[in-house]
Amino acid sequence: MNLTAILISMSSIIVSITSLLVSVVLWRHTNRPIVIARVSSTDKVDIHPSLNILLANTGNRPAKNIKLIALEKDVQRAAFQEEGNTQMPQDAKRCFFSKVVIPVLANNKKISSGFGYLGRGKGAW
């Protein structure tokens, strides 16, 4: 066999393997879950409007083992608007500082849950 033919064959194998690896990496990057979390309040004008936490998976694949994590100083900054109030709402502790895991969130699906309320009472934000 000719040396040129062997070199061309080897280079085509290298190009094919490289192309396959790049395709797999790009496919995994494109087809992944993208989970968005946001806090919203009720539309009703009420004495104590309730807060909801909304999770949405806008990616192409289901999201697995979702855990909400926040820095404690950020939650305290949001919760303690008035002086002398140093008790973190129980809802915030349960949501951000527990071992609760959402096992699966299907793609293009949303889930929502009550998260507390705005006001001046105990446990309010």
C-alpha positions as CSV (number, residue, x, y, z in Angstrom):
1,M,0.0,0.0,0.0
2,N,1.0,3.5,-0.7
3,L,2.2,5.8,2.2
4,T,0.1,8.6,0.9
5,A,-3.1,6.5,1.0
6,I,-2.3,5.5,4.6
7,L,-1.7,9.1,5.7
8,I,-5.0,10.2,4.0
9,S,-6.9,7.4,5.7
10,M,-5.4,8.2,9.1
11,S,-6.2,11.9,8.7
12,S,-9.8,11.2,7.7
13,I,-10.2,9.0,10.8
14,I,-8.8,11.8,13.0
15,V,-11.2,14.3,11.4
16,S,-14.1,12.0,11.8
17,I,-13.4,11.3,15.5
18,T,-12.9,15.0,16.2
19,S,-16.1,15.9,14.4
20,L,-18.0,13.3,16.4
21,L,-16.7,14.6,19.7
22,V,-17.5,18.2,18.8
23,S,-21.0,17.2,17.8
24,V,-21.6,15.4,21.1
25,V,-20.3,18.4,23.1
26,L,-22.4,20.9,21.2
27,W,-25.5,18.7,21.4
28,R,-25.2,18.4,25.1
29,H,-24.7,22.1,25.5
30,T,-27.8,22.9,23.3
31,N,-30.1,20.2,24.6
32,R,-30.0,20.9,28.3
33,P,-32.5,22.0,31.0
34,I,-32.6,25.7,31.7
35,V,-34.4,26.4,35.0
36,I,-35.6,29.8,35.9
37,A,-36.8,30.8,39.4
38,R,-38.6,34.0,40.3
39,V,-40.7,35.3,43.1
40,S,-44.0,37.0,42.3
41,S,-46.8,38.4,44.3
42,T,-50.5,38.0,43.9
43,D,-52.4,40.3,41.6
44,K,-55.0,41.1,44.3
45,V,-54.6,44.3,46.2
46,D,-54.8,42.9,49.7
47,I,-53.7,43.8,53.2
48,H,-51.1,41.0,53.1
49,P,-50.3,40.0,49.4
50,S,-49.0,36.5,49.2
51,L,-45.7,35.6,47.6
52,N,-45.3,32.7,45.2
53,I,-42.1,31.1,44.0
54,L,-42.3,30.0,40.3
55,L,-39.9,27.5,38.7
56,A,-39.9,27.1,35.0
57,N,-37.9,24.7,32.8
58,T,-37.4,26.4,29.5
59,G,-34.8,24.0,28.2
60,N,-35.1,21.1,25.8
61,R,-34.7,18.3,28.4
62,P,-36.3,17.5,31.8
63,A,-34.4,19.0,34.8
64,K,-33.5,16.6,37.5
65,N,-32.7,17.1,41.2
66,I,-33.5,20.8,41.4
67,K,-32.5,22.5,44.7
68,L,-33.0,26.2,45.5
69,I,-30.0,27.8,47.1
70,A,-29.6,31.3,48.3
71,L,-27.0,33.1,50.4
72,E,-28.2,33.6,53.9
73,K,-27.2,37.3,53.9
74,D,-29.3,37.9,50.8
75,V,-32.4,36.4,52.3
76,Q,-31.8,38.3,55.6
77,R,-31.5,41.5,53.6
78,A,-34.8,40.9,51.9
79,A,-36.6,39.7,55.0
80,F,-35.4,42.3,57.6
81,Q,-36.7,45.5,56.2
82,E,-37.5,47.0,59.6
83,E,-35.2,47.5,62.6
84,G,-35.3,44.9,65.4
85,N,-36.8,42.1,63.3
86,T,-34.2,39.4,63.1
87,Q,-36.3,36.3,62.8
88,M,-36.1,34.8,59.3
89,P,-39.5,33.6,58.0
90,Q,-40.0,29.9,58.3
91,D,-41.0,29.7,54.6
92,A,-37.6,31.1,53.6
93,K,-35.8,28.6,55.8
94,R,-37.8,25.7,54.3
95,C,-37.3,26.9,50.8
96,F,-33.7,27.9,50.6
97,F,-31.9,26.2,53.6
98,S,-33.3,22.7,53.7
99,K,-32.5,19.6,51.9
100,V,-35.7,19.6,49.8
101,V,-35.0,18.5,46.2
102,I,-37.5,18.6,43.3
103,P,-36.9,15.3,41.6
104,V,-38.0,16.1,38.0
105,L,-39.4,19.2,36.2
106,A,-40.4,18.3,32.6
107,N,-39.3,20.6,29.8
108,N,-41.6,23.6,29.1
109,K,-43.4,23.1,32.4
110,K,-43.8,25.4,35.4
111,I,-44.5,24.8,39.1
112,S,-45.5,27.3,41.6
113,S,-45.8,27.3,45.4
114,G,-46.8,29.7,48.2
115,F,-43.7,31.3,49.7
116,G,-45.0,33.7,52.4
117,Y,-46.7,37.0,52.5
118,L,-45.8,40.7,52.7
119,G,-46.8,42.5,55.9
120,R,-45.8,43.3,59.4
121,G,-46.9,40.2,61.3
122,K,-44.7,37.4,62.5
123,G,-43.3,35.4,59.6
124,A,-44.0,38.1,57.1
125,W,-41.5,39.6,54.7
